Amino acid sequence: MKTATLGPAQRAEALARMAEQELDILVVGGGVVGAGTALDAATRGLATGLVEARDWASGTSSRSSKLIHGGLRYLEMLDFALVREALKERGLLLQRLAPHLVKPVPFLYPLQHRGWERWYAGSGVALYDAMSVSSGHGRGLPVHRHLSHKRALRVAPCLKGDALVGALQYYDAQMDDARYVATMVRTAAAYGAQVANRARVVGFLREGERVVGARVQDVETGGEYAIRARQIVNATGVWTDDTQALIGERGQFHVRASKGIHLVVPKDRIHSTTGLILRTEKSVLFVIPWGRHWIIGTTDTDWDLDKAHPAASSADIDYLLEHVNSVLAIPLTRDDVEGVYAGLRPLLAGESDATSKLSREHTVAHPVPGLVVVAGGKYTTYRVMAKDAVDEAVHGLDRRVAECVTEDVPLVGAEGYRALWNARARIAARTGLHVARIEHLLNRYGSLTEELLELVVGDPSLGEPLTAADDYLRAEAVYACTHEGARHLDDVLTRRTRISIETFDRGTRSAREIAELMAPALGWDSAQIEKEVTHYEKRVEAERESQRQPDDLTADAARLGAPDIVPL
């Protein structure tokens, strides 16, 4: 299979091709569900297109807790089917579909009551492990273990001695959510899907009652394309209702946005060898290992303001700090926070009690001929959502279509990953890069690492780390543009890398260096470089200002002070 590249030329060609021929399926929305739907459709042999109004994963799918998990708390709600489904998907991703991107991560659950809590929580975690193994895809993760008070503090010295009487430790998995989506889009393209980001649906084509295509605006150039498709899948997450409104039809359900925020702090601020999961009055709070950092989250509050740029308020940040500090021996302060990000969960809100209870489950509907809607769900079960959406769309095609095969289709970079991992010391010796750099690349690109190393052979300066963000190589900024569809500086700093949340300067010190690396690949002149850097600096300042505001209303107003980057 030829690996697809998502450079500027491929994007332009994809838009032209989509407009030239009728597609079987056009997917609207380039988050994890949309990308998964495009991959599912393409691997069934369907002529498939995928369009995204902004960047791949620029909405909810880049702002999650970055966990692939069964949802331990859903066991308490007795939602066994959802947990079983998610645990099966977790195993598939770890073992077969994306071992280069999805990794095991340990969590410690502190016990605060003697006797009954260890039995109660232990039974739940034991059931969690048993359901994982019974799914047929649970091998590869250690089973849970019970820890005494002394042993728990040895594993997590950061905890206050009186914050626990003992603990349970269990395993889940994590990934870089935005990188995962970009990799899936490339996989779909490799199987024949035509894909284009910064291509916004501005209307639908109708023939009588039937939806027969979409009017798509190229946000970069201003051109408009009429793309005809026998079936369209609306996979726009929290924008589902807005997309539905373009056809003037009342939806069968509505999607409500719930805001969750996360803090990022340096690794040395919390002394622990394991992640933490803590109970709050409303839900659970995670402290998640993230390279040289920790991610702390999340909140869960209604949000009905700007969907493109949800803002974290000062009250949100205080809430997380207060809850995590309740168990930490050395409390965190605002000065410890490197990064803050906010995302919106798409929750189903129906017009009846039965529908409103769907919550994190997903639903698929066919509101008008030619248009399928998929909404709700959680990141871990994206593949099941995609399968259900394509199954529904297939009903509208007048021919026999193959069954879903994505359970056996690894993402690009997965094939050969383990062999290259075993050879990492040899690769380091061959390239002159430190073995830690090779490990970093393999865990972000898998076997596609060879493509980055070719860039370094062509220009050895690309093998150097970025000056103000030395976790990343200069080659990664170039590769993001030539192979991964990055169109703007913001795409690289916030999604292809995580510099925007992993440095105290939020990426502003890296902005000019990265923009200059991107310029040749994207044909930028000095004026465009300046525009990109200025826009990014304004974006960071608007976000900082929003995080100083007392509530959602004022935070939203402050964040909107920096509009999106204007087209090229």
N, C-alpha and C positions, 0 to 999 in steps of 0.2 A: 504494500500500500504506500502510495506516495504521500509524504507529509505536506499538508497545505500550509501556505504562508498567507498571512493577512496584512500585506503591505498596501500602500495607497493604490497601486495599479490593480491589485486583485479586488479591492473594494469597488473601484469604478467599473471593472469588468462584471462584477457580480450584479450591480444595479442594472447595468445594460442588459445582461442576460435575463434577469427576472422580468424586465419589461418586454422582452422579445417573444417569450413563449409562455403559454399558460402553464402554471404550476399545478401540481396535485394539491400541495399544502403550502400555505404561506403562514409562518408563525410570526406574531407580533409580540415583541418583548424579549430582550436579550439578557434576562436574569437566569437563574439556575433552572427554572421550570421551562422557560422558552428555549434555552440552549438544549436542555434534555429532550424536549419535544422535537426539535429539529434533528437531533441525532437519531432519535427513535424512528422518525419518518424516513430519513435518508437511508438508514440501514434496513428498511423494509423495501427499498427499491423505488420509493416515491420521489418524484421531482419536487424538491423542497427548497423553500426560501425562508430566510430569517432576517428581520429588520429590527433595529433598536434605535430609539429616538436619541439617546445620548451615547454613553460608552457601555461596553459589556459589563454587566454586574454593577452598574452605577447606582442602582437603587438599593433595595433590601439585601441583595445577594452579595454585597461587599461590606455589609455593616452588621453582620451577625456575631454571635459569640464564637464563631469559627469551630464549632463542635459538630462531630458526626456521632450522634448518640441515640440510644433507644428512648430516652426520656424517662428516667427513673421515677420522676414525680407523677407520671401518668399511671404508674402502677397503683399509686395511692388512690387515684381517681377510678381505679378498676377498668381502665381502658386498655385491656390486655391485647386486643387486636392491633392497636396502633403501636404499642411497644414491640410486639412480636415482629410486625412488618418492618419497623425501623431497625431492630437488631439484625434482621436478615440483611438489610441494605448495608448496615455498618460492616458486617462481615464480608459482603461482596466487594465493597470499596477497598477495604484493607487488604484482602487477599488477592483479588483478581482484577478489578477494574482500574484502580488507581493507587497501587502500593507506593508509588513515588510521591504522592501528594497527601495521602491520608495516613496518619501515624497514631499509635497508641499513646494515651496520656493517663497517668494515675491521678485519682482524686481521694482526698481524705475527708471523711464525714465525721466531725467531732460529736461525740455523745455527751449529753448534758445531764442525763438521769441514769441512775444505777438500776440494774435489773431489767425492767420491762422494755426500756428503749433499745437496749442491745438486742433483745429478742425480736422486737417489732421491726427495727431497721435492718437487722441481720437477715430476717426472713425475706424482706423485700429485695435485698441485694442478692441473696441466694437464688430467689426466683428469677431475678434479672439475668444472672449468669446461666441458670438452667434453660431459660427461654432462648438465650443466645446460642447455646450448644445445640438445642433441639431444632433450631432453624436450619442446621446443616452448614452454617457459615460462621460458627462461633469460635473456631480454633484460632490460636495465634495471640489471644489476649490472656494474661494471667487471671486466675479466679480471685475473688475478693478474699480478704483476710481480716481477722479481728485483732486489734491492737490494744494493749494495756495503756494506762495513762502515761507511764514512763516511756514506753516504746513509741507512742504517738508523738510525744514531745521530741524524741530523738529524730523522728522522720520530719517533723515540722517544728523546729525550735522557735519559730516566729510566734507561736500561739501562747497566750496567757495560760499559766498553770491552772487557774481556776475557771478557764473557759470550757473545760472538758473533763470527763471522768474516764474516758477511753475513746476509741475511735474505730471506724471501719475504713478500710481502703479498698477501692475497686477501680476498674479501668473502663475508659471510654476511648474515643478517638477524636482527632482534630485535623483541620486542614486550613490552608489560606483560601478563604471562600472566593475572593475575586479571581485568584489565579486558577482555581478549579474551574470556574465558568469559562474563562478565556481558553483554557485547555480543551474544554468540551466543545466550544465553538469551533476550534481548529480541527477537532476530531470529526465533527459533523461536516465541515468543509472538505476534509480528506475523503469522506464517503459520498461527496457529490453535492452537498447542500450549497446554495448560493447565499452568502452572508454579508450583511453590511450594517455597520454601526453608524451613528449620527444620520440615520434615515428615519424620519418621523412620519407615521401614518396621520394624514390630515383629513381623511374622509374615506368612505367605502364606495365601491362601485356596486350598483344594484341593477337587477333586471327583474322588474316586478317585486315580489317579496324576497327574492333570493339575493344574497350577497355573493358577488362574483369576482371580487377583487378589491384592491385598495389603492388610494392615491397616496403616494409616498414622496415626501419632500427630502431632497438631499440637503441637509442642514449646512453642509460645508460650502456648497456652491450655489444653493438656491434653486437648482433645477427640480422639476417634478416629474415623477414617473407614474404611469398607470400600470399596475401589476395585477394581472388576472390570475385567479387561482380557483380551483374547484372547491376547495375548503380553506377557510381561514381559522386559525387558532389564536384566540385572545389570551395571551399569557402575560398580562401586564401587572400582575400583583396588586399593589395598592392603587394603581391607576385603572383597575378593571372597569369601574363604573364610568370613568371619563372616556375610556375607549368605547364602551357600550353606547354612550351618549351620542357618538358620531353617527350611529345608524338610527338614532331617534327611537330606539326600542327600550321599553322598560325591562330591566333584568329580572331573572327569576330569583336572584339573591343579591345581596350587597356585600361589599368588602369594606370592613372597618379597619382603620389604621391604628395600631397600638405602638407607641414609641418606646424603644429600649435604648439606653445609653451605656457606654462602656468607657472605662478609664484605662490608660496604659501607664505603667510605672516601671522603672528599671529593676532588673533582677535582684540587685543588692539591697533593695528596700524591704524585701520580704524574704527572710531566711527559711527556706523550705526546699525539700527534695521532691515535693508532690504538690499537685493542685489541691484546692480546697472547695468543698461545697457546703454552704451554710444555709440554714433555714432563716427566712424572714417572715414577717407577719403576713405577707401577701404571697410569696413564692419562694424561690431559692436564689442564692447569690453564689456565683462562681468566681474563684481566683484561679486563672488558667495559665500554665506555663506557656511562654511565647518567645522562644529564642532567648535573647538577652533581656527579656522583659516579662511582665505579668499583665494579663488582661483581667480587669475586674468588672463584672456586670451580672445582671442587668436590671434595669427598671421596667415597669410595665404600666404605661399611662396612656389614656386616650389622646389622639392627636388629630385635629381637624384643620390645621394650618397648611403651610406650603409643603407639598409632598416631596419635591425634588431636593430640598435642603432642610430636613428636620434639624432643629437646633436643640442643643443641650443647655439647660439653664443652670444657674448657680445652685438652685434648689436640688436639681437632679444630681449634681456632683456632690453636694453635701450629704445627700441621702446615701449614696454608695460609700463615701468615706466614713460616715457614722456607723453604718452596718459592718463594714470590714474591720473598723477600729475596735468594735466591741469584742473581738477575739484576738487582736494582735497585741503582743507585749510592747512593741514599739510602734505607736500609731503613725499613720500616714498623714501628711499635710498637703495642702494645695501645691506647695513647692515641689512635691515629689511627682506630680502628675506631668508626664511627658506629652501624652496625647489624649484626646477625647473624641469619640465618634458616636453619632446617633443614627439609628435606623428605624424603619417602620415595619412591623409585622402585618401581613395581610390576614386579618381574621374574618371569618365568614359571619355575617350578621343577617339572618333571614327575616322574613316577615312573619314567621311563626315561631313558637317556642322550640319546636322540634329542630328547625334549621339553625336557630341561634346556638343550640347546643353543639353544633359541629366543631366550633372552636378551631383547634389546630389540625383537624382532619380536613381533607380536601373534597371538593365536589367538581363535577363536570356537567355542563349543560349545553344544549343545542337550541338557543333561544329563537333563532330564525334559520331558515334553510341556508346552508353555506357558511355558517358561523358557529364555531365551538368556543366555549368559555371554560377555562380551568382556573380555579382559585383556591386559596386556603393552603393547608398543608404546612410542612416544615422542610427545611433544607435537606435533611437526611433522606427523606422519602421522595425526592424530586423525580427519580427514575420511575417510580410507580405512578406518580401524577402524569408524567409524560406519556407512559404507556396507555393510561386511561383516556387521555386527551386524543391520542392518535387512534385508539380503538373507536372512539366516538366519531371522529372525523371520517374514518374509513367507511362508516355506514352511509355516508353521503357520496361515496365513489361507486361508480357502476361496474366495478370489476373485483375480482378476487385479489386480495392483498395478503402478503405474508404476515405471520404472527411476529410479535415483538421479539427481537434477538439481543437487546442491549444488556441482558444479564451475562452475555458471553462476549461483549465487545469492549476490550480495554481502551482507555483513553490514550491518545498519543503520548509517548514517553514512558508508558508502562512496560511495553515489550522490551526486554533486555535490561531493564533497570537493575534487577538484582545482580545480574552478571557484572554490570559496570560498577555497582556498589562494591562487589567483592574485589574489583580491580582498581579501586580508587587510589591506592598508594602508587600503583604503576602509572595511572593517568597523571597523577601529580608530578611524578618524576619526569614523565615525557613532556609535560607542558611547562614545567617550572613553577607552577602554582602550588601553594601550600595545600596539603591534603584536606585541611578544614574548608578551603575554598571549593574544592571539588565536591566535598560532601554537601556544602551549601547549594551548589548548582544542581547536583543530582536530586536533592530533595525539593527542588523547585521546577526542574525541567525533565527529570528522568533521563531517558536515553537521548532526548533532544539536546542534552548538554553538549554533545559533539558539535551541534550547529553553532553554539556560542563560542566553543573553543576554536572553530574555524575563523570566526571574526577576530579572535585574538591573534591567530597566526598571521592574518592579513594586516593587522595593526596592533603590535604588541602593547601600545599605550592603553588599549581597551582591557588589558588584563590587570590594570591598576584599579584599586578601590576608589570609589567616589570620595572626594576630599572631606566632605562634611557628613558622610553617611557610609562609613567604611565597611558595613556589613555587605554592601553591594558592589559589584564590579561595574566599571564604566561600560563594558560590553552589554550589560543587561538593559541599559537605557536605549542603546541602538537597536538591540534585538526586539524590544517592545514595539518599536515602530515598524521594523522590516518584517516581523513574523507574527506579531500578536495584536495588530490592529490599533495600537495607540495613535491618537490623532493630535493630542494636546498635552502640554506639560502636566496638567492636572491628572491625566490618565496614568502617567508614569509614576508620579509622586504619591498618588493615593491608592492605585489599584495594581499596576504591574509590579511595583514595589510597595512597601508600607512605610516609606520614609516620613510621610505626613503625620503619622502617629507614633513613630519610634524615635523621634529626636525632639529635644526640648525646643528647638527653633521651628518645629513643625514643617521642616523641609525648605525653609526660605534660604538657608545658606547653601543648599544644593541646587536651587532652582536654576541659576544661570548656567552652571556647568552642565546640567542635564539638558537644558534647552539648546545649548550649543552642540551637544552630542546628537540631539534629535534633528537638528536643522538640515544636514545633508540628506538624511533619509526621507524627510518630508518636504524638501524644497523650500525651506524658510529662508527669507532674507533677514538682515539685521533688524529691520523694523518689526517683523513678526516675532523674532526672538524677544525683543523688548516688550512687545504686547503680551506675550505669554508669561514672562517673568512678572510684569506689573500686575497682570490679572491674578496670578497665583498669590502674590504678596497681599493683594487686597482681600482675596478669599480668606487667607489665614487671619488677617486682622479682623475681618467680619466675624469669623468663628470665635476668636478670642473675646471679642466684644459681646457676642451672644452669651458666652459662658460666664460673663460677669453680671448678666441680667437676672432679676429675681424670679421670673416666671416665664411660661411658654410664650405668652403674647409679646412681651418685650424682647425675649431671645429671638423669636422668629423675625421681628422687625429689624433687629440688628444684623442677623445673618443675611437678610435680603439686601443689605447694603452693598453686597458684592454680587452683581449679576453673573450669569454664565458667560464663558468666553464667547466672543462673537465669532462668526464663521471666518474662515481664511479669506 
